[in-house]
């Protein structure tokens, strides 16, 4: 397999490429997508074409109440997305998995559309079963709505993961929020690790979003999977984050652990320097790629970031 064939093949389902042993470059792209072996949640079909979320297995993670849908993307995939509206009486703990919560086809609650909405694109080795329970609690602390989704090929989203599909996936979810009366100026795009790629791609194209959070983000997708490829031109890059962040008109907040062993903190520092409207970054002392969100200053820093955008009394 030649270099160009291997590289551009990465723009289609990566699992197929990773199975090839004839090119070190091709096999290295296997890093990009690593969905959990089994979905961490299940989608429950209810009467009236309604959906609910449940734990993926007995004793599994409990899922919060969420407006859950299946969305068709521009590339033909069917993905799962969930919206957790902020409620002042939202339970401090996620509800038992045996409880089912129905989906309505009506717009989100009026209070929900007036609040910040965090649209999170998760990392490479997780799905909604892990993301939704944790980040719904974070969103509650921030007095914000949360929207999360699974990429094509992840969790209960059908198809095979690919770079173009992640872009189509986030576009479908973003448009769903707009159709449900969420103002784009109230949307905070939050990309964690792999999720920084589709997040910055969308943020570079949408001028009037509220803001962007880059959590353990890489500066270049190609350089991340192939560190020796620093000389490749930018148009080769599978996720050109360094290029896209310079096109973002909204405030950009970078979060990164000082001991990140997967994506060095220098990547976060680089993105912070390139941003047009850099917000105060958060360098989580002693934290690595997997636990920035567990640091004591994580939620307070995000709250301050939202306050700079929406005002101190937004909640």
Phi, psi and omega in degrees: 000129179283168183301310183294322179298317179294317184294308183286339172297334179293345178279357173243184190314121189284332180300324180295318181293318184297338181283349181277130179259004185273356179214122177299324179296314182298314182293331181292340179289349176300340177297330191297310184241121178223066181298149177305146183300320177236141178303141180273010181201171174228153176258124184259125178279129179241162177302150178078026180059033178260157182231154170219167180249143176222169178297148183289338180204161177304131182080004180284182182299136179279138184259140179282166175298132184207144171280108190248137180220161166254129183244140174268129181265170180295340179264006174093359178283158172245117185242160179259132176228151182221140179240124178249104180287145176290135175226137181296335179255021180300130185299142182295332179241150177297149183285158179302145185296334182289343178278132180255142180239129186274161177258137174258156178262006180271164178302161179298157178308146184303321180297326183293323185284348180263001183253163171301141176240119180269117177259105187260133172249115192277180182282187192279337189243021181229171172220189183300333180299331177262324187287313189294314180300317182289308187285342172293328176288320176299314180297323177298315179298330180271358183056047182230157169283157176233134171235128179226158182208164174253136176297159170311129179087000179249143176055234180263010175278131187277161176103192179240135185294140174206163179300308180300328180294322179299324179291315178296326180296307182294326177298317181297319180291317179300315180293327176298316178299317180296321178295335181264022171074019170277124180287135182299333178290345178263002183264126174255116177276122185241113180246123179251120177054245177309322183295345177293335180295298177297328179299310181288330176299313179292316182298328179289338182261337183254111188284333194249027174287163183287318182182176182224136172243127178247110187251113182053045185276151175263153180278332182210123180296320180293318180291332179290319181274343181217078186307331180285000185266030184294341182272357182292141177294155187299331183286354172279342194289134180288326173223090184282068184300321181298324178285316184292324183297334179286347180263354185280124181274341183276162175299141182238122179250122181258130176241130182203141177279141181288343180246029181295117183267351180263308177238110184301147181301337178300332177294315177296319178297322179295314180296321178300317181292329183277340185296140177294319182234070183289129172272172178301124180282167176234109178261103186283106186298125176078358182269152181251201186291336190257353190221024176303320184291350178267354181286152187297327184270001187298302182295315177303323180292317177297322179297318178296323178297315179296324179295326178292337181265314188254355182095158186294333185255026184298331183274000000 
